[in-house]
């Protein structure tokens, strides 16, 4: 199933390329050019958990917490007060 890309592109509703499985599922041959994909993978940030419409971003309560998570990575996301139920 196509997911939501790290850049926010909703691959799950895209009809541009019927053969594309989405970038998180290897739809692009190379992500070397994609700063969002490389950064999120490097820092361990998950945009959406498998089979869910929530991810690390949803753990944060404030804009400041989200910015800090993007700067520092997954460990900061785990410090945020969890809103996910």
N, C-alpha and C positions, 0 to 999 in steps of 0.2 A: 504494500500500500504506500502510495506517495505521502510524504510527510510535509511538514513546514520546514523550509530551508532556514539555515542559520541567519540569513539576511532578512528573513520575514516573508519571503516569497511563498505563497501558498501553492506548493507543487501539487497538492491534493485536488485542486480545482483547475489546474492549468490544462488547456487543451491545445497548446502550441505544438507540442511534439508528442504524439500518441505513443511512441516507442520509448520515451524517457521514463525511467522509474523514480526520478527525483535525485537531487544531488546527495542527500544523506544515504541513499541506497546505491550509490555508485553510478548515477545517471550521466555524470560528466567523466570523460577520460582522465582529465587532470584538474585538480583543484588548486594547483600552484599559483594561479592568478587570483584566487578568491580569498581576500583578507579575512572575511567573516568566518568562512569555513575553517581556515587554518588556525585562526586565533581561538575559536571555540574548542576545536579538537585539542589544541596544545594545552589549553587551560582546563580541559575536562568539563566544560559547560555543556549541558544537555538542554536543547531547546524544548523538545517534547519527549517525555518518557514513552517507551514502546507501548502502543495501544491506548495512549492517553492524549488529551489535549492540554496537559500541563507539563511543566518542566522546572528546571532550576530557577528561572526567572520568577516563577510563581511563589517561590519561598520567601522572596523579599517583600517587605511591607512598604518601603519608601523608594523614591527615585534615587536617593543617595545610596541606599543599599544595593540597588541594581547596578549603578555606576561602579561602585566598589567591587562588586562581583565580576563585572566585565574586566576591570583592571587587574584583579588579583586571581580570579579563577574559582574553581569549584569549592575550594575550602571556605571561601567567603559565603558562597551560597548555602553551605551547610550550617553556617553560623546564624543565618537569617531565621527569624521566627517563622515557622512553617504555617502557611495558610492552607496547604493542600490537605484535603480530607478524603 
